[in-house]
């Protein structure tokens, strides 16, 4: 569905992505994780067609992304950005209805309104239909934009993709899981889903595969049980962690014990890593 090959992004002297190759198939939820500044959002913006790579190529549904018109892509690919600015006091219903714009030829159809209501039901936002968008909390706004993206690709062609940049960042615990279950349901409906997360346990629970970014490069990719390991978490995230089987689900569970303290071996110059020392009363 989405196939990115040897993608690099350079802005001035800064290299944001370097030789990244990743494919996402229909039916998958690929969760992208990594520390701050690893290149996760840049990768998502390249996959969404918002920025052109300095090198490499992105294909969507077997064709170069640049061969699709903007409208054709909008009918097939929904994006929820990390930050969505909208200061006009539009009713939330109208914000979600905007997702139907690529499908409207000069007039709204009853089906567009039906899909808008279904998308709002799926994101638990029907109660906000008449509310002015700026009056919502951050989490409520995030769910409204998720509804807009769903409405956009609800009845698109067979090739569909949903790209989510930290969709759970502003949500309470219940809505975090509701958002990820929604992503999973979209994948089950033959949609290709890419989702950036910081919560490794959500990634393990809902991701088909996890892609680990580090310093603009794709450090690892695979099924959660293949990728999540104490050694990788120490190397990429600088944390001391346990990775154990989830007591109820068929996925790993990450238990972090704190940041790694790093020191340099005076004789060899190599970096040594060890957990911060602890004692019963607290941290040393």
TORDO-49515 format. One line per field, with one value per residue (C-alpha): residue number from 1; x, y, z. Coordinates in steps of 0.2 Angstrom, whole numbers, padded with zeros to 4 digits. Example, Ala and Ser with C-alpha at 12.3 -4.5 7.8 and 13.67 -1.06 7.14 Angstrom:
! TORDO-49515
n = 1, 2
X = 0062, 0068
Y = -0022, -0005
Z = 0039, 0036
This chain:
! TORDO-49515
n = 1, 2, 3, 4, 5, 6, 7, 8, 9, 10, 11, 12, 13, 14, 15, 16, 17, 18, 19, 20, 21, 22, 23, 24, 25, 26, 27, 28, 29, 30, 31, 32, 33, 34, 35, 36, 37, 38, 39, 40, 41, 42, 43, 44, 45, 46, 47, 48, 49, 50, 51, 52, 53, 54, 55, 56, 57, 58, 59, 60, 61, 62, 63, 64, 65, 66, 67, 68, 69, 70, 71, 72, 73, 74, 75, 76, 77, 78, 79, 80, 81, 82, 83, 84, 85, 86, 87, 88, 89, 90, 91, 92, 93, 94, 95, 96, 97, 98, 99, 100, 101, 102, 103, 104, 105, 106, 107, 108, 109, 110, 111, 112, 113, 114, 115, 116, 117, 118, 119, 120, 121, 122, 123, 124, 125, 126, 127, 128, 129, 130, 131, 132, 133, 134, 135, 136, 137, 138, 139, 140, 141, 142, 143, 144, 145, 146, 147, 148, 149, 150, 151, 152, 153, 154, 155, 156, 157, 158, 159, 160, 161, 162, 163, 164, 165, 166, 167, 168, 169, 170, 171, 172, 173, 174, 175, 176, 177, 178, 179, 180, 181, 182, 183, 184, 185, 186, 187, 188, 189, 190, 191, 192, 193, 194, 195, 196, 197, 198, 199, 200, 201, 202, 203, 204, 205, 206, 207, 208, 209, 210, 211, 212, 213, 214, 215, 216, 217, 218, 219, 220, 221, 222, 223, 224, 225, 226, 227, 228, 229, 230, 231, 232, 233, 234, 235, 236, 237, 238, 239, 240, 241, 242, 243, 244, 245, 246, 247, 248, 249, 250, 251, 252, 253, 254, 255, 256, 257, 258, 259, 260, 261, 262, 263, 264, 265, 266, 267, 268, 269, 270, 271, 272, 273, 274, 275, 276, 277, 278, 279, 280, 281, 282, 283, 284
X = 0000, 0013, 0031, 0045, 0062, 0078, 0070, 0081, 0076, 0089, 0085, 0101, 0115, 0102, 0098, 0081, 0080, 0093, 0090, 0074, 0064, 0048, 0032, 0015, 0002, -0017, -0023, -0007, -0005, 0013, 0018, 0033, 0042, 0058, 0065, 0062, 0070, 0072, 0063, 0046, 0035, 0046, 0044, 0025, 0024, 0034, 0022, 0007, 0015, 0016, 0035, 0045, 0060, 0078, 0081, 0071, 0054, 0037, 0024, 0005, -0005, 0008, 0010, 0022, 0014, 0018, 0008, -0008, -0018, -0020, -0039, -0036, -0024, -0036, -0050, -0039, -0027, -0032, -0020, -0021, -0007, 0001, -0005, -0020, -0023, -0041, -0046, -0063, -0078, -0085, -0097, -0088, -0100, -0094, -0076, -0079, -0090, -0074, -0067, -0080, -0073, -0063, -0079, -0091, -0094, -0102, -0115, -0116, -0125, -0136, -0122, -0109, -0119, -0123, -0104, -0100, -0112, -0105, -0087, -0092, -0100, -0084, -0074, -0086, -0089, -0107, -0110, -0100, -0109, -0115, -0100, -0088, -0072, -0061, -0070, -0065, -0050, -0035, -0041, -0058, -0050, -0039, -0054, -0064, -0049, -0048, -0067, -0063, -0049, -0061, -0075, -0062, -0058, -0074, -0080, -0064, -0057, -0050, -0033, -0034, -0022, -0024, -0008, -0009, 0004, 0003, -0016, -0016, -0005, -0019, -0031, -0036, -0033, -0050, -0049, -0031, -0037, -0053, -0042, -0030, -0045, -0052, -0035, -0035, -0053, -0048, -0034, -0046, -0056, -0041, -0034, -0015, -0012, 0004, 0003, 0017, 0016, 0027, 0018, 0027, 0014, 0000, 0012, 0015, -0004, -0011, 0003, 0005, 0023, 0034, 0046, 0060, 0067, 0084, 0093, 0084, 0087, 0076, 0084, 0073, 0056, 0047, 0033, 0032, 0040, 0054, 0058, 0055, 0070, 0079, 0095, 0085, 0077, 0093, 0102, 0088, 0079, 0092, 0081, 0083, 0068, 0061, 0051, 0039, 0025, 0008, -0002, -0018, -0013, -0002, 0010, 0025, 0024, 0037, 0041, 0053, 0064, 0072, 0085, 0102, 0117, 0131, 0149, 0165, 0178, 0194, 0205, 0195, 0184, 0169, 0153, 0147, 0129, 0121, 0105, 0104, 0108, 0093, 0090, 0075, 0072, 0073, 0086, 0104
Y = 0000, 0013, 0009, 0022, 0018, 0025, 0041, 0056, 0073, 0087, 0105, 0116, 0107, 0096, 0078, 0074, 0057, 0046, 0032, 0026, 0012, 0006, -0003, -0003, -0015, -0014, -0023, -0017, -0005, 0000, 0010, 0022, 0025, 0033, 0047, 0066, 0072, 0054, 0059, 0051, 0066, 0070, 0052, 0053, 0070, 0062, 0047, 0059, 0069, 0085, 0087, 0080, 0069, 0076, 0058, 0042, 0038, 0035, 0024, 0023, 0009, 0004, 0021, 0035, 0047, 0062, 0053, 0055, 0072, 0080, 0076, 0058, 0056, 0066, 0053, 0039, 0045, 0054, 0062, 0068, 0079, 0081, 0099, 0105, 0124, 0130, 0147, 0150, 0146, 0132, 0119, 0103, 0095, 0106, 0103, 0084, 0087, 0096, 0079, 0075, 0089, 0078, 0068, 0083, 0089, 0106, 0100, 0090, 0073, 0065, 0051, 0064, 0069, 0051, 0047, 0063, 0057, 0039, 0046, 0056, 0041, 0031, 0044, 0048, 0066, 0066, 0076, 0090, 0092, 0110, 0115, 0129, 0120, 0132, 0129, 0111, 0104, 0097, 0079, 0083, 0093, 0078, 0066, 0079, 0079, 0060, 0060, 0072, 0060, 0045, 0054, 0058, 0040, 0032, 0026, 0029, 0017, 0000, 0008, 0018, 0024, 0033, 0042, 0047, 0058, 0055, 0053, 0048, 0062, 0073, 0059, 0051, 0033, 0027, 0037, 0032, 0014, 0019, 0028, 0013, 0001, 0013, 0012, -0007, -0008, 0003, -0009, -0024, -0015, -0016, 0001, 0004, 0013, 0022, 0029, 0038, 0034, 0037, 0024, 0008, -0003, 0004, 0001, -0017, -0020, -0013, -0013, -0026, -0020, -0008, 0004, 0011, 0027, 0034, 0050, 0050, 0032, 0016, 0007, -0008, -0014, -0030, -0038, -0031, -0046, -0046, -0028, -0023, -0029, -0022, -0020, -0010, 0001, 0005, 0009, 0019, 0027, 0027, 0018, 0003, -0008, -0025, -0033, -0047, -0056, -0047, -0057, -0057, -0052, -0060, -0046, -0040, -0027, -0014, -0009, 0005, 0007, 0024, 0032, 0025, 0033, 0034, 0036, 0035, 0022, 0032, 0018, 0014, 0029, 0018, 0022, 0012, 0011, 0005, 0008, 0022, 0016, 0015, 0012, 0009, 0028, 0034, 0037, 0041
Z = 0000, 0006, 0000, 0005, -0002, 0003, 0010, 0015, 0020, 0022, 0027, 0026, 0035, 0045, 0040, 0047, 0038, 0031, 0019, 0027, 0019, 0026, 0018, 0026, 0019, 0020, 0036, 0046, 0061, 0060, 0075, 0074, 0090, 0095, 0106, 0103, 0087, 0080, 0064, 0067, 0062, 0047, 0041, 0043, 0033, 0019, 0019, 0019, 0004, 0014, 0011, -0003, 0001, -0004, -0010, -0012, -0018, -0010, -0019, -0014, -0020, -0033, -0040, -0036, -0024, -0036, -0050, -0039, -0040, -0023, -0024, -0028, -0013, -0001, -0006, 0000, 0013, 0030, 0041, 0059, 0063, 0080, 0081, 0071, 0072, 0069, 0077, 0069, 0079, 0068, 0075, 0077, 0066, 0052, 0056, 0053, 0038, 0030, 0028, 0015, 0004, -0008, -0012, -0015, -0033, -0029, -0017, -0001, -0002, 0012, 0012, 0017, 0032, 0037, 0036, 0046, 0060, 0059, 0061, 0076, 0084, 0081, 0090, 0104, 0098, 0094, 0110, 0103, 0086, 0090, 0101, 0094, 0090, 0100, 0116, 0116, 0127, 0118, 0119, 0113, 0098, 0094, 0093, 0082, 0070, 0070, 0066, 0051, 0045, 0046, 0037, 0023, 0019, 0026, 0008, -0002, -0015, -0009, -0007, 0009, 0022, 0039, 0046, 0064, 0073, 0092, 0092, 0110, 0117, 0124, 0128, 0145, 0147, 0141, 0125, 0122, 0121, 0111, 0098, 0096, 0095, 0081, 0072, 0073, 0067, 0052, 0048, 0049, 0036, 0024, 0028, 0030, 0047, 0052, 0070, 0080, 0099, 0114, 0124, 0121, 0129, 0118, 0103, 0109, 0112, 0096, 0083, 0070, 0069, 0078, 0068, 0079, 0074, 0080, 0074, 0058, 0054, 0055, 0069, 0069, 0063, 0067, 0077, 0095, 0103, 0090, 0093, 0111, 0121, 0136, 0125, 0112, 0125, 0133, 0117, 0109, 0124, 0137, 0149, 0160, 0157, 0159, 0145, 0151, 0143, 0146, 0160, 0149, 0131, 0118, 0118, 0128, 0142, 0145, 0163, 0164, 0180, 0176, 0165, 0162, 0169, 0156, 0160, 0149, 0152, 0154, 0147, 0131, 0128, 0126, 0134, 0149, 0153, 0170, 0179, 0191, 0209, 0220, 0239, 0249, 0253, 0235, 0221, 0225
